[in-house]
Amino acid sequence: MKIRNGFVSNSSSSSFTCNVCGETVSGWDLCMSEAEMTECQSGHCFCDDHMLKPSIEQLKNIILNDEYADDELKEEAKDENDVDALIEMAREIDDFRYEADSAFCPICNFLYIESDMAVKYLLKKNGITMDKLISEIKSEFKDYNEFMNFLKDKGEINED
């Protein structure tokens, strides 16, 4: 059992990891805007630098149909024709950082595919299970180092 002496805070630490580049930002009571990250409705977390710019039509539809957008913001969006201004309006909506429309997400739009999803796709497409794949790898390579050298030779892994 741990006993703490001195000041004990009620704060909690938070961390966010970008599903595109792997950058992790952490801190006490950190929110997504401070981390400069956004999470889409599908749960993909990404740096603001990776955020897509939907079309003006898409942005207007997103704002006009969002249950958290107030009437004033919706009216302002109707007459706006600048993509960056509409993106800033969308960011003003409550919960945008935690439930951004998939139009903003590079993963939902297949500009980036997470490795685990690519593996699942290939297994399904080729009609094999993970157990069968592991068995094939074990039978083809004598150990992990030989397997890694094979991947490096094929350009699948950097030398770093």
Secondary structure, DSSP 8 states (H G I E B T S, - for coil): -----S------EEEEE-TTT--EEEEET--HHHHTEEEBTT--EEEGGG-----HHHHHHHHHH-TTS-HHHHHHHHH---HHHHHHHHHHSTTGGGSB-GGG-TTTTTSS--HHHHHHHHHHHHT--HHHHHHHHHHH-SSHHHHHHHHHHTTSS---
